Amino acid sequence: MQNNRIKVIITGSTGMVGEGVLQVCLNDPRVEKILLINRRKLGLEHLKIKEIVLPDLFDLTPLEEQLSGYDACFYCLGVSSVGMKKDVYYKVTYELTMNFGKTLSKLNPDMTFIYVSGAGTDSSEKRSQSWAGVKGKTENDLMKLPFKKVIGFRPGFIKPIKGLQNTHSYYKYVSWLYPVGRLLYTDGFSTMDEVGRSMINLVYHDYSKKIITGKDIKILATV
């Protein structure tokens, strides 16, 4: 990390979590450079940002020269399993993520790779046909890759940053739950700012856990 500043890759910035993490990175002086890799254009102009649009993320060969020299990857790309065929969900969730991870681990072995899996992910893989089992297998197999660190992020309800373009529409109807939920069940409620700051802090600091839940996010956001 030259001059103690970091260069990060963010996937999924056209979704709520990825866009939120991007905003936190833009506002953090420790982040020097951000490479966005999306299937469709976000179109946000900023001195820190370079964006690559690649509709087929299964083939990263054309990008390899542009993917080296990064300190972290915040992998926020994900799809809902609702209404999706199991084989398609598996391909997008497991195969795509692993292809991305294998490529980056080859090019950036000193990288911290943070994978946003989500609350309810099943590390045992016993529910292998469910979304939770597929996410768990993805986490487990990413941790076998030769990165410096691989971290599984499992936030529950995330309170979005104001002004995001990709916030889920239902959040405006349930946002009133956040203060009560945070008080009664800290592990299931985080702010987007906490999520982003905890990711950045994990690049700089070691932590006792490889699976990060809401309580850990709250702690890590302040280290």
FENMOSUL-V919218 format. One record per pair of residues at least 24 apart in sequence whose ideal C-beta (glycine too) atoms are under 7 Angstrom apart, sorted by the first residue. I is the first residue (numbers start at 1). J is the second residue. Records with the same first field share a line. If there is no record, write none. Layout:
I: J  J
This chain:
1: 71
5: 30  31  32
6: 30  31  32  71  72  203
7: 32  33  69  70  71
8: 34  70  71  72  73  74
9: 35  37  70  73
10: 34  36  74  76
11: 37  75  76  77
12: 76  77  78
13: 38  42
14: 38  40  42  166
15: 76  166
16: 160  164  166  167  168
17: 76  116  158
18: 76  77
19: 164  165  166
20: 160  161  164  192  195  196
21: 74  76  195  196  199
23: 161
24: 193  196  197
25: 196  200
28: 200
30: 200
31: 200
35: 70
57: 96  100
58: 96  99
60: 100  103
64: 103  107
67: 103  104  107
68: 107  108
70: 108  111
71: 111  112  203
72: 111  112  114  203
73: 104  111  113  114
74: 114  199
75: 100  113  114  115  116
76: 116
78: 116
81: 131
86: 129
89: 131  134
90: 134
93: 134  135  138
94: 134  137  138
97: 138
98: 138  141
101: 142  145
102: 145
105: 145  146  147
109: 146  147  148
110: 148
111: 147  148
112: 148  149  202  203
113: 142  147  150
114: 151  153  199  202
115: 139  142  152  153
116: 153
117: 152  153  154
118: 154  155
119: 154  155  156  188
121: 152  154
143: 210
150: 210
151: 202  210  212
152: 210  211  212
153: 212
154: 211  212  213
155: 190  195  214  217
156: 188  189  214
157: 181  188  189
158: 190  192  195
159: 191  192
160: 192
161: 192  193
186: 214  215  218
187: 213  214  215
188: 214
189: 214
190: 214  217  218
194: 218  221
197: 221
